[in-house]
Amino acid sequence: MYKRQSDTKMTQTGSTEFNKTTTAAAAAATCCSSDVLLNNFQLKKKSYRVLLHGQRLVWERMQRQSKEKQSRQNEPQKRPLPEDSVYEQQLAGDGTCSYGPHSHILHLDDIISVCSGDTKHESRQPPSNQNMHHGDGDMKPTAQFLTVNYAERLSKSKSDCNRWQLRRITFYNADAYIVRQWHLQLQARLKSSPVGGQRVQRLLVFINPFGGRKAGTQTYERLVRPLFQLAGIDVTCITTQRANQIRDILLTHDLSCYDAVCCVGGDGTVAEVINGLVFRRMRELGLDEQRPAYIPRPSLPVAVIPAGSTDTIVYSMHGTADVRTAAIHVLLGQRRGLDVCSVSNKRTLLRFCASVLSYGYLGDVAAESEQYRWMGTRRYEYSGIKAFINNRGYDAELQLLEEPTEPETPQSPVSVHADSASVCYANCQRCSIASSLQEQRPALFATDIERREERQLHPDQHEQLHPQQESQINLPVGVSVMSNCELQLNTSETALLRPRPIRPVNLPLQPGGSYGSNLNLPGDLQWKIIRGNFFMICGANITCACARSPNGISRYSHLGDGCLDLILVRKTSLLNNVRFLLNTAGRAGDIRNLPFVEVYRTRKFIFRTLTAVTTEENLSIAGSRSPIAQSGNDTVSSEFSSWNCDGEVVTDLDITMSSHCQLIDVFMRGPHSYSKPQKAGVSAPTTPASSSDNVYCCCKD
Ligand SMILES: Nc1ncnc2c1ncn2[C@@H]1O[C@H](COP(=O)(O)OP(=O)(O)OP(=O)(O)O)[C@@H](O)[C@H]1O
């Protein structure tokens, strides 16, 4: 029990404390019904007034009376706020709260942990090392120091605005009861906040000691483990002994005691985790792994710590491959759904792809570079040059259903649609709409169209559907959702869920080498058939950005909108190939401006080699039947390339790639766009793009 509450002000929103500036009703509407805690603390031997208000921790320097007068005379605009109203909220016209002009504001979503101690040093120890006697029960508290560990995003420049760093601030108060009260309040609010409830407590970590510069273990021990300790996460760590071991463990072991699975490695390691979790879920549900009726969502979220050669998945998620940033996002606990693509041949599902599936140039690089792994990251440069010079173009046919783009309307702002050119940032509106629809729609909804297509293609192989499923499938998508869930979909939403027509079984093929043909179908949707000779073909699930290509090969791909970008690079001249590579490497270039590059947004595409088109029997030259294909290039003929799937080699030549909207939850907020730091004297939150400052759409050009 608390013996004293001296100097502490616990008020209800709308009480006299705040009625000076706001009406009770307005305050309740704006600030929820949360308690307010207000005390004086010392920070680096200076007096500060500290306020815990809803989901915000605010502190501001207290100024002495004499200085106050002085500054009032000299700089009237820097007038200190009067006693007791320093942090009084001022209700802005738009309903948001603002604080004093020199306040430091920290959102609880950005707090990693709170610790108290008898000394400053003790209060900075991870929770497990702390002596608990000063915080619990009825014992007399002794701790006078309170340390708040939090994350802050650095916004240095356009190219460096996504790194996060760990910061801490230690408050001192001579009254240990006040310190205890603050400690308990902060912990309670952290736990009760929506993001706080998602924070990881028990984590299964896989370390790939083989990827990248073979520094996975050191990276984890030096940079990641101390952060996990600070957040009090209980970690079980497994260092892999061989390729595909992660997948095997995830498929067979009991995972009920973990909140999340974390991998320390490159894209191949992330892909192993995703494949392991999705195939595990399919087994749990008794689905046919070769031809599943639908693709289920795994229950465990995935954390990714980069320790590979390119780390495009992590870079696309956070806008940087900084290890600490990735670890901090795990601690903060905020999750977003990440699209995952299934890759199958005509007979079976092969594997899942999280970043890019690429044929031609990048496929050759993947196949070639495996032999030179001893070179480290240099192997990509060496194999890249070799594959570039040897590339004579590959004949192929692609079939796809292009996602429609809409004209701008009041209901569908340009940022959602007309916009094959919107960038996916934190709080992305396009992905949010896809996410909310994903949550509301029936489980079978995600795959009904695919099943319909499959049944057209293979009527004999397809099993009978339940009548209820049939009715869902036969209805147009928007109508089905409205009638089942009583949703009112606006134009933006219906466009994301637009029904797609069935792929015709016997497509009338155009003479070889044509640049593309459309099959007329009802409505504004058309199956497109494209044939040609290609330098490279890419199905990009995400931007595929990395340190060498900061915008990625597919700059406008979204992390969770259920679509993929099909990039076709025609074989032209060597010079044009160089132009293409330079465009992908720089920040300024846009490959879509190149006349020999075509980009299509779709949910699915089908690839065949032209040889396979003429010889249907020869559809799979070297099929990979196992869920995760073995590395190694079995394709002997230079007429064909291989597929590069998340850095691993797949050798099948009849490939279908389908996107599954937000199939996996990952710890991320998404990259941020650069905004110039505000001028001195203007109050700005320490973490401007905190999850809860969800006040703007980041879908910008
Ligand atoms: N102990 C191990 N020994 C050998 N191979 C391993 C081991 N653990 C994992 N692997 C395999 O190593 C391969 C490469 O790993 P990873 O993709 O993480 O690194 P990378 O290729 O250097 O990085 P990136 O894919 O980002 O370029 C993966 O296919 C993975 O299955």
The ligand as an SDF file (V2000), in Angstrom:
LIG
                    3D

 31 33  0  0  0  0  0  0  0  0999 V2000
   24.8770  -24.3680  -40.9470 N   0  0  0  0  0  0  0  0  0  0  0  0
   24.6540  -24.2320  -42.2570 C   0  0  0  0  0  0  0  0  0  0  0  0
   25.5070  -24.7300  -43.1600 N   0  0  0  0  0  0  0  0  0  0  0  0
   25.3000  -24.5730  -44.4700 C   0  0  0  0  0  0  0  0  0  0  0  0
   24.2550  -23.9350  -44.9990 N   0  0  0  0  0  0  0  0  0  0  0  0
   23.3690  -23.4050  -44.1600 C   0  0  0  0  0  0  0  0  0  0  0  0
   23.5140  -23.5230  -42.7480 C   0  0  0  0  0  0  0  0  0  0  0  0
   22.4770  -22.9000  -42.1630 N   0  0  0  0  0  0  0  0  0  0  0  0
   21.7090  -22.4240  -43.1650 C   0  0  0  0  0  0  0  0  0  0  0  0
   22.2220  -22.7150  -44.3480 N   0  0  0  0  0  0  0  0  0  0  0  0
   21.7560  -22.3330  -45.6960 C   0  0  0  0  0  0  0  0  0  0  0  0
   22.5450  -21.2410  -46.1320 O   0  0  0  0  0  0  0  0  0  0  0  0
   21.8850  -20.6610  -47.2320 C   0  0  0  0  0  0  0  0  0  0  0  0
   22.2690  -19.2080  -47.3760 C   0  0  0  0  0  0  0  0  0  0  0  0
   21.8710  -18.4890  -46.2740 O   0  0  0  0  0  0  0  0  0  0  0  0
   21.3500  -16.9950  -46.3590 P   0  0  0  0  0  0  0  0  0  0  0  0
   20.4380  -16.8180  -47.5030 O   0  0  0  0  0  0  0  0  0  0  0  0
   20.8330  -16.6700  -45.0290 O   0  0  0  0  0  0  0  0  0  0  0  0
   22.6810  -16.1780  -46.6120 O   0  0  0  0  0  0  0  0  0  0  0  0
   23.1560  -15.4120  -47.9060 P   0  0  0  0  0  0  0  0  0  0  0  0
   22.8200  -16.1840  -49.1280 O   0  0  0  0  0  0  0  0  0  0  0  0
   24.5700  -15.0620  -47.6910 O   0  0  0  0  0  0  0  0  0  0  0  0
   22.3050  -14.0650  -47.7970 O   0  0  0  0  0  0  0  0  0  0  0  0
   21.2630  -13.4210  -48.8390 P   0  0  0  0  0  0  0  0  0  0  0  0
   20.2650  -14.4840  -49.1780 O   0  0  0  0  0  0  0  0  0  0  0  0
   20.6550  -12.2880  -48.0810 O   0  0  0  0  0  0  0  0  0  0  0  0
   22.0580  -12.9600  -50.0010 O   0  0  0  0  0  0  0  0  0  0  0  0
   20.4120  -20.8850  -46.9760 C   0  0  0  0  0  0  0  0  0  0  0  0
   19.8790  -21.5620  -48.0620 O   0  0  0  0  0  0  0  0  0  0  0  0
   20.3700  -21.7850  -45.7600 C   0  0  0  0  0  0  0  0  0  0  0  0
   19.4510  -22.8500  -45.9350 O   0  0  0  0  0  0  0  0  0  0  0  0
  1  2  1  0
  2  3  1  0
  2  7  2  0
  3  4  2  0
  4  5  1  0
  5  6  2  0
  6  7  1  0
  6 10  1  0
  7  8  1  0
  8  9  2  0
  9 10  1  0
 10 11  1  0
 11 12  1  0
 11 30  1  0
 12 13  1  0
 13 14  1  0
 13 28  1  0
 14 15  1  0
 15 16  1  0
 16 17  2  0
 16 18  1  0
 16 19  1  0
 19 20  1  0
 20 21  2  0
 20 22  1  0
 20 23  1  0
 23 24  1  0
 24 25  2  0
 24 26  1  0
 24 27  1  0
 28 29  1  0
 28 30  1  0
 30 31  1  0
M  END
$$$$
